[in-house]
């Protein structure tokens, strides 16, 4: 993974945040720390701090998604790149350190349980359990879980369904 390019992408993404928004500068600060620490990620103390920063940055991405400053898909591209770094660090870390986990919402956890129960599901089926939510909102949840590698997509357009990814 090219951490320099990922950091650059985060900086470009935050250009679309409001100018005096503290999250704009905090995300850049954490991304810069990640960039600096990634070169020494094999040392346990540095790796643990790096994992904490990746978890924090992931939480910031979740906040940004709710603000609608930037398109959801643009956020997911950069967020996924950082999650891939997290996965790489998990491989290096093994079981000797506390690993920051992917954070998903309670609604997404319920959707995953529903997929496990049914085996294969479409967005419209999930909407029956969340009638207050639009299909678009649910599709964003599915898209995020897909990018996290939790589910796989089968089919196209109106016949798209989802299954738990076997890892």
FIFI-199378 format. One line per 5 residues: number of its first residue (from 1); their letters; for each residue y, x, z of C-alpha. Coordinates in steps of 0.05 Angstrom, whole numbers. Example, Ala and Ser with C-alpha at 12.3 -4.5 7.8 and 13.67 -1.06 7.14 Angstrom:
1) AS) -90,246,156  -21,273,143
//
This chain:
1) XXXXX) 0,0,0  69,25,-17  107,17,48  172,42,17  170,-12,-36
6) XXXXX) 152,-65,15  211,-44,59  256,-46,-2  231,-116,-18  246,-139,53
11) XXXXX) 317,-112,47  327,-149,-19  299,-213,12  346,-209,71  406,-204,24
16) XXXXX) 399,-279,16  406,-292,90  475,-313,116  518,-250,123  527,-251,198
21) XXXXX) 457,-276,213  427,-230,268  357,-241,240  378,-206,176  393,-142,213
26) XXXXX) 337,-147,264  284,-154,209  314,-94,173  312,-54,238  239,-72,252
31) XXXXX) 220,-58,179  254,11,183  216,26,247  151,6,213  168,51,154
36) XXXXX) 181,110,200  119,98,244  71,85,186  68,159,172  39,171,242
41) XXXXX) -2,108,247  -66,144,265  -41,165,334  -60,111,383  7,102,419
46) XXXXX) 45,100,353  -7,53,323  -1,4,382  74,4,375  68,-5,300
51) XXXXX) 21,-64,310  70,-96,359  126,-87,308  83,-118,253  69,-178,298
56) XXXXX) 143,-185,313  161,-181,240  109,-234,224  140,-280,276  209,-268,244
61) XXXXX) 180,-289,177  157,-354,208  227,-367,234  258,-351,166  211,-401,132
66) XXXXX) 240,-456,174  312,-437,156  304,-448,80  350,-390,63  299,-362,14
71) XXXXX) 242,-394,-25  177,-400,13  138,-362,-41  187,-303,-40  178,-298,36
76) XXXXX) 102,-301,29  101,-243,-20  136,-196,29  101,-224,90  33,-215,57
81) XXXXX) 49,-142,42  62,-130,116  -1,-168,134  -40,-122,88  -13,-63,127
86) XXXXX) -36,-98,190  -106,-105,161  -106,-31,143  -87,-13,214  -141,-59,241
91) XXXXX) -191,-18,202  -164,47,230  -158,18,301  -228,-10,306  -237,-37,376
96) XXXXX) -197,15,414  -130,-21,416  -99,-90,422  -93,-118,352  -38,-166,333
101) XXXXX) -70,-227,301  -44,-269,244  -4,-326,273  -17,-395,245  10,-460,270
106) XXXXX) -28,-512,310  -27,-557,249  -58,-502,207  -112,-492,260  -128,-566,255
111) XXXXX) -130,-562,180  -179,-503,184  -223,-542,232  -222,-600,183  -241,-555,126
116) XXXXX) -298,-526,167  -323,-596,182  -318,-621,110  -334,-557,74  -288,-571,16
121) XXXXX) -222,-609,19  -161,-629,-21  -89,-634,3  -89,-710,-5  -148,-716,44
126) XXXXX) -111,-676,96  -49,-719,86  -88,-778,113  -90,-742,180  -17,-722,177
131) XXXXX) 16,-783,144  85,-761,170  81,-698,128  94,-692,54  43,-662,7
136) XXXXX) 92,-606,-6  93,-586,67  17,-588,69  13,-547,5  57,-494,38
141) XXXXX) 8,-492,97  -50,-484,49  -12,-430,10  1,-391,74  -71,-396,96
146) XXXXX) -93,-374,26  -46,-313,28  -74,-296,98  -143,-296,67  -169,-352,111
151) XXXXX) -186,-400,55  -202,-397,-19  -174,-441,-74  -221,-476,-123  -197,-511,-186
156) XXXXX) -128,-524,-213  -71,-574,-209  -92,-642,-182  -165,-622,-176  -150,-563,-130
161) XXXXX) -192,-560,-68  -200,-509,-12  -257,-478,27  -262,-429,84  -266,-359,57
166) XX) -329,-323,77  -311,-254,104
//
